[in-house]
Amino acid sequence: MHQEGIEEVLESIVRESYGRLLSILSIQTRDISQSEDVLSEALVEAVDRWCDRGIPDNPEAWILAVARRKMIDLYRRNARWKQIVERWEEPEYVLDSSGWSRCVRHIDHRIELLFVCAHPAIDSDIQVALMMNVVLGLSAESMSGSFLMSPRAMSQRLVRAKRKIRDSGIPFVRPPDDELPQRLGCVMDSLYGAFHVGWETVPGGEGGSAELSGDVIRLVRLINQWIPGNAELMGLLALMLYSHSRATARNGSRKSEFVPLDNQDITLWDHALISEAESLMLAALKLGNPGHYQLEACIQSAHVDRLRNEVSNWQEIGFFYDKIISLSPSIGAMTARAGVQVQMGQHRSALKFLKEMDAAAVRDYQPWWVVSALAHQALGEIESARIHLQRAIGLTSDPRVRDHLLKLLQQ
């Protein structure tokens, strides 16, 4: 078979199955870095072997089997790992086609690995990035900007964290009840961060994250089964489902456009996902004391009012943003609140609110410049709107969003 075709299959496996493969290996070895090494070696070996013999019927199971064999060979030289090797060779760990299906669909070990990465022994400021890297396959380079550090610094921090997991003997099991709330919060933050990365990926573009949002939703569903009755976890799943329901409408008919929420064709929204999200959100709210993700889900529910009344419920959206700001006054939430004021025709109030925010914090925050430009534009302050819109365009990485803003600039 041509090498190009093999490389396409391997790229798909890395994109869609790498986290599952790595978690299966890591759960047994308790050594994430070593598991990454043997998995990489197995992927390299696949290129040579498949060129001669063709792609196997179950390529993921083939790669896992080769990686496990390499790990077993490595550990057989170390008596300390004898019990692990013996356990690996039991029939339950032999993954033929049916075994792979059983292991991946019913025992997704990424959940345990997420909670391992959120262990208190790991520095809290690297936990989210560690989960996004190890479990969801995002590279240090792709994440570094979001965490305000260089790719090199991010890579070094991740390596140290993986060594900490190996050397500390952190158990790869469900956390004890007294540690579960703290770790769950970190896990939810990492999953939402990864969902957002997938959500912002250009369909068909580079980066391999177009399917990431759907995969994150599957993980959150599993964790909801693992930890039932957690209101904030239910709110997170509802929030993701609301967003995912609009994917088709957001990407435009040619998949190369960006369609803002207010301009989306609501007939393209996935009503089944919206219905599920509404049920989850209401069940979560009945448990009392709504947190950040539940409030975010409430905001998305207010946008869904367009299905009933043809317009979003901006009064309600503003109320929930005020609640979020009272819990955690982030730049994102405050900028979004100003955007609501613009939608409600309160343009002067929006500009006043924006100007009260920390100038250094918003200097490179693209949404702030967009909202400010829209407020100036609505007031007829064309030159200020143009300057702010140009700044927003310069901060925009998504080519579809940039094209949309360029069209606004030309109006």
BELRA-V993540 format. One record per residue. N is the residue number from 1. RES is the residue in three letters. PSI is psi in whole degrees, 0 to 359 (* if undefined). OMEGA is omega in degrees with one decimal (none if undefined). D_LAST is the distance of its C-alpha to the last C-alpha in whole Angstrom. Layout:
n = {N/N}
res = {RES/RES}
psi = {PSI/PSI}
omega = {OMEGA/OMEGA}
d_last = {D_LAST/D_LAST}
This chain:
n = {1/2/3/4/5/6/7/8/9/10/11/12/13/14/15/16/17/18/19/20/21/22/23/24/25/26/27/28/29/30/31/32/33/34/35/36/37/38/39/40/41/42/43/44/45/46/47/48/49/50/51/52/53/54/55/56/57/58/59/60/61/62/63/64/65/66/67/68/69/70/71/72/73/74/75/76/77/78/79/80/81/82/83/84/85/86/87/88/89/90/91/92/93/94/95/96/97/98/99/100/101/102/103/104/105/106/107/108/109/110/111/112/113/114/115/116/117/118/119/120/121/122/123/124/125/126/127/128/129/130/131/132/133/134/135/136/137/138/139/140/141/142/143/144/145/146/147/148/149/150/151/152/153/154/155/156/157/158/159/160/161/162/163/164/165/166/167/168/169/170/171/172/173/174/175/176/177/178/179/180/181/182/183/184/185/186/187/188/189/190/191/192/193/194/195/196/197/198/199/200/201/202/203/204/205/206/207/208/209/210/211/212/213/214/215/216/217/218/219/220/221/222/223/224/225/226/227/228/229/230/231/232/233/234/235/236/237/238/239/240/241/242/243/244/245/246/247/248/249/250/251/252/253/254/255/256/257/258/259/260/261/262/263/264/265/266/267/268/269/270/271/272/273/274/275/276/277/278/279/280/281/282/283/284/285/286/287/288/289/290/291/292/293/294/295/296/297/298/299/300/301/302/303/304/305/306/307/308/309/310/311/312/313/314/315/316/317/318/319/320/321/322/323/324/325/326/327/328/329/330/331/332/333/334/335/336/337/338/339/340/341/342/343/344/345/346/347/348/349/350/351/352/353/354/355/356/357/358/359/360/361/362/363/364/365/366/367/368/369/370/371/372/373/374/375/376/377/378/379/380/381/382/383/384/385/386/387/388/389/390/391/392/393/394/395/396/397/398/399/400/401/402/403/404/405/406/407/408/409/410/411}
res = {MET/HIS/GLN/GLU/GLY/ILE/GLU/GLU/VAL/LEU/GLU/SER/ILE/VAL/ARG/GLU/SER/TYR/GLY/ARG/LEU/LEU/SER/ILE/LEU/SER/ILE/GLN/THR/ARG/ASP/ILE/SER/GLN/SER/GLU/ASP/VAL/LEU/SER/GLU/ALA/LEU/VAL/GLU/ALA/VAL/ASP/ARG/TRP/CYS/ASP/ARG/GLY/ILE/PRO/ASP/ASN/PRO/GLU/ALA/TRP/ILE/LEU/ALA/VAL/ALA/ARG/ARG/LYS/MET/ILE/ASP/LEU/TYR/ARG/ARG/ASN/ALA/ARG/TRP/LYS/GLN/ILE/VAL/GLU/ARG/TRP/GLU/GLU/PRO/GLU/TYR/VAL/LEU/ASP/SER/SER/GLY/TRP/SER/ARG/CYS/VAL/ARG/HIS/ILE/ASP/HIS/ARG/ILE/GLU/LEU/LEU/PHE/VAL/CYS/ALA/HIS/PRO/ALA/ILE/ASP/SER/ASP/ILE/GLN/VAL/ALA/LEU/MET/MET/ASN/VAL/VAL/LEU/GLY/LEU/SER/ALA/GLU/SER/MET/SER/GLY/SER/PHE/LEU/MET/SER/PRO/ARG/ALA/MET/SER/GLN/ARG/LEU/VAL/ARG/ALA/LYS/ARG/LYS/ILE/ARG/ASP/SER/GLY/ILE/PRO/PHE/VAL/ARG/PRO/PRO/ASP/ASP/GLU/LEU/PRO/GLN/ARG/LEU/GLY/CYS/VAL/MET/ASP/SER/LEU/TYR/GLY/ALA/PHE/HIS/VAL/GLY/TRP/GLU/THR/VAL/PRO/GLY/GLY/GLU/GLY/GLY/SER/ALA/GLU/LEU/SER/GLY/ASP/VAL/ILE/ARG/LEU/VAL/ARG/LEU/ILE/ASN/GLN/TRP/ILE/PRO/GLY/ASN/ALA/GLU/LEU/MET/GLY/LEU/LEU/ALA/LEU/MET/LEU/TYR/SER/HIS/SER/ARG/ALA/THR/ALA/ARG/ASN/GLY/SER/ARG/LYS/SER/GLU/PHE/VAL/PRO/LEU/ASP/ASN/GLN/ASP/ILE/THR/LEU/TRP/ASP/HIS/ALA/LEU/ILE/SER/GLU/ALA/GLU/SER/LEU/MET/LEU/ALA/ALA/LEU/LYS/LEU/GLY/ASN/PRO/GLY/HIS/TYR/GLN/LEU/GLU/ALA/CYS/ILE/GLN/SER/ALA/HIS/VAL/ASP/ARG/LEU/ARG/ASN/GLU/VAL/SER/ASN/TRP/GLN/GLU/ILE/GLY/PHE/PHE/TYR/ASP/LYS/ILE/ILE/SER/LEU/SER/PRO/SER/ILE/GLY/ALA/MET/THR/ALA/ARG/ALA/GLY/VAL/GLN/VAL/GLN/MET/GLY/GLN/HIS/ARG/SER/ALA/LEU/LYS/PHE/LEU/LYS/GLU/MET/ASP/ALA/ALA/ALA/VAL/ARG/ASP/TYR/GLN/PRO/TRP/TRP/VAL/VAL/SER/ALA/LEU/ALA/HIS/GLN/ALA/LEU/GLY/GLU/ILE/GLU/SER/ALA/ARG/ILE/HIS/LEU/GLN/ARG/ALA/ILE/GLY/LEU/THR/SER/ASP/PRO/ARG/VAL/ARG/ASP/HIS/LEU/LEU/LYS/LEU/LEU/GLN/GLN}
psi = {148/143/328/318/322/317/325/317/316/321/320/320/316/319/318/335/355/314/320/316/314/321/322/316/315/325/325/321/335/22/96/316/315/324/321/320/311/328/319/319/322/322/321/318/327/323/312/314/320/334/323/321/353/164/129/163/325/83/325/316/323/314/319/317/318/317/319/320/319/320/319/315/320/316/337/340/357/111/334/336/12/317/322/315/316/320/322/328/3/153/330/344/5/112/90/194/312/325/321/314/316/317/316/318/331/341/78/99/355/333/311/320/325/315/334/314/339/13/143/338/341/136/130/330/1/354/313/314/322/316/317/328/308/313/326/359/16/137/159/321/317/335/341/319/320/333/11/47/162/155/322/314/320/315/317/318/320/318/316/321/320/322/322/319/315/313/337/349/34/127/137/65/174/132/153/155/325/341/346/314/316/315/323/321/317/319/316/319/320/320/320/323/317/321/319/322/313/323/325/355/137/125/129/2/186/163/338/26/10/329/0/318/316/322/320/319/319/319/317/324/315/319/326/326/327/323/78/152/15/115/316/325/320/321/321/315/318/316/315/319/318/311/315/332/341/8/313/315/327/328/352/165/330/6/6/9/159/123/112/156/316/339/2/147/108/344/344/352/146/102/331/317/321/317/318/318/318/317/316/315/315/320/322/316/330/339/348/162/61/138/192/311/326/319/322/321/323/322/317/326/322/327/328/347/338/332/335/321/4/358/152/152/84/329/315/321/316/321/315/327/323/321/316/316/325/331/313/98/75/160/319/313/319/322/318/322/321/324/324/319/321/315/329/5/10/64/319/318/322/314/320/317/319/319/339/350/158/117/320/324/329/358/319/21/103/314/326/316/327/311/318/317/318/322/314/319/317/331/0/11/75/319/317/319/318/316/316/324/321/320/317/319/320/337/2/126/331/119/330/316/321/317/321/317/325/323/321/322/328/351/*}
omega = {179.2/-177.7/-179.6/179.4/178.2/180.0/177.1/179.0/-179.3/176.8/178.1/179.2/179.1/-177.7/-170.2/-171.4/-174.3/-178.6/179.0/179.1/-178.6/-178.2/178.8/178.7/-174.3/178.9/-179.2/-173.1/-171.9/-177.2/-175.3/-177.7/179.6/177.2/176.3/-178.2/-177.3/177.0/176.5/178.6/179.2/177.9/177.3/-179.9/-179.3/-178.6/-178.2/-175.0/-176.6/175.2/-178.4/-169.8/-176.3/-179.5/-180.0/-179.6/-179.9/-173.7/179.6/179.3/177.9/-178.8/179.2/179.8/179.3/179.6/179.4/178.7/178.7/179.5/178.6/177.9/-179.9/-174.9/178.1/178.9/-176.8/-175.4/-178.2/-175.9/-174.8/-178.1/178.5/-179.7/179.9/179.9/178.1/-174.5/173.2/-174.8/-175.9/179.9/176.9/-171.2/167.5/-176.1/-178.7/179.7/177.8/-179.8/-178.9/-175.3/-174.3/-172.9/-173.5/179.5/-179.2/-173.9/177.3/179.7/177.6/-177.6/175.3/-177.3/172.3/-179.4/179.5/-178.7/-179.2/179.6/178.9/179.0/-174.2/-176.2/176.3/-174.8/-177.4/178.8/179.7/178.6/-179.7/-180.0/-171.6/-170.7/-174.4/169.2/178.8/-176.4/176.4/-179.0/-177.6/-177.2/-168.1/-178.6/-179.7/-178.3/173.9/173.7/-179.2/176.1/-179.8/179.3/178.5/179.5/-179.5/179.0/-179.6/179.0/179.9/-179.4/178.8/176.1/179.2/178.3/-179.5/-172.2/-177.4/-179.2/179.6/-179.1/-179.6/-177.3/175.1/-178.6/174.2/-173.3/-177.0/178.1/-171.5/-177.7/-178.7/-179.0/-179.4/178.5/179.3/178.3/179.7/179.6/-179.4/179.5/178.6/176.4/178.7/176.9/-178.9/176.5/178.3/-179.6/-177.8/-177.3/177.9/178.7/-179.8/-177.8/-179.3/175.5/173.4/-177.1/-175.3/-179.9/-172.6/-177.2/178.9/178.9/178.0/178.0/177.8/178.3/-179.6/175.9/-179.4/179.9/175.3/175.7/-178.2/-179.9/-175.2/172.7/177.8/-171.9/-176.6/176.3/175.6/177.6/178.0/179.0/177.5/179.8/-179.9/-179.4/175.3/-177.9/-176.9/-179.0/-176.9/-173.0/-177.9/-178.7/-177.6/-175.1/177.4/-175.2/-177.9/178.9/-178.9/-178.9/169.9/-179.1/179.2/-175.8/-176.5/-178.1/-175.1/174.7/-173.6/176.6/178.3/177.8/179.6/-173.3/178.8/177.2/179.5/179.3/177.9/179.3/179.8/-179.6/178.8/-177.0/-179.8/178.1/179.6/-177.3/179.2/180.0/174.9/175.0/-176.8/177.8/-172.8/-175.0/175.7/178.3/175.5/177.8/177.1/177.8/178.9/176.8/178.2/174.7/-179.3/174.4/177.4/178.4/-177.4/-172.1/178.0/176.5/174.6/179.7/-173.0/177.8/-179.9/179.0/177.7/178.7/-177.6/175.0/175.8/177.9/179.6/-179.6/178.9/177.7/-177.9/-174.9/-179.4/176.8/-179.2/-178.7/-179.1/176.7/177.8/177.9/175.9/176.8/176.1/177.5/176.4/179.9/-178.7/178.3/-179.0/-169.1/177.7/179.2/179.1/-179.7/178.6/179.6/179.5/-176.8/178.5/-179.1/-178.0/-175.7/-179.4/-177.8/-176.0/-174.8/-178.5/-179.4/-171.5/-178.4/179.2/-178.4/177.8/-178.7/178.4/179.4/-179.7/178.3/177.6/-179.5/-179.6/179.2/-179.5/179.7/-167.0/-176.9/177.4/178.1/-178.9/-179.2/-178.2/178.6/176.7/177.5/179.3/179.9/179.2/-179.5/-174.1/179.7/-179.2/-177.3/179.0/178.9/178.5/178.2/178.4/-179.7/177.1/176.8/176.4/-179.6/-177.1/-178.8/none}
d_last = {52/50/49/45/46/47/45/42/45/45/42/41/44/43/40/41/45/45/45/48/50/50/51/54/55/54/56/59/59/58/56/53/53/56/54/51/53/55/52/51/54/54/51/52/55/53/52/55/57/55/55/58/59/55/53/55/55/53/52/51/54/56/54/55/58/58/57/59/62/61/61/64/66/64/66/69/70/69/72/70/68/70/70/66/67/70/67/65/67/68/67/64/62/63/59/60/57/58/59/55/54/56/55/51/51/53/54/50/52/48/49/52/50/47/50/52/49/48/52/52/54/51/49/46/43/44/44/41/40/44/43/40/42/45/44/41/41/38/39/39/36/34/35/35/32/32/35/34/37/38/38/42/43/41/44/47/46/46/49/51/50/51/55/55/55/57/60/59/61/58/59/57/57/56/55/58/57/57/54/52/50/49/48/47/44/43/43/41/38/39/38/35/34/35/33/30/30/31/28/25/27/25/27/29/28/30/32/34/33/31/35/35/34/36/39/38/38/42/43/42/44/47/47/47/50/51/51/51/50/47/45/42/43/42/39/38/38/37/34/33/34/31/29/31/30/27/27/26/23/22/22/21/23/22/23/21/18/17/17/16/19/18/17/20/22/25/28/27/28/32/34/37/36/34/38/39/37/38/41/41/39/42/45/44/43/46/48/47/45/42/40/37/36/38/35/32/34/34/30/29/32/30/27/29/29/26/29/31/29/26/24/25/27/25/28/31/28/28/32/32/30/32/35/34/33/37/38/36/34/32/28/27/28/27/24/23/25/22/20/22/22/18/19/21/20/22/19/21/24/22/21/25/26/24/25/28/28/30/28/30/29/25/25/24/23/20/19/20/17/15/16/16/13/12/15/14/10/12/15/12/13/10/12/14/11/10/14/14/12/13/16/16/15/18/20/19/22/21/19/17/16/15/13/11/10/9/7/5/6/4/0}
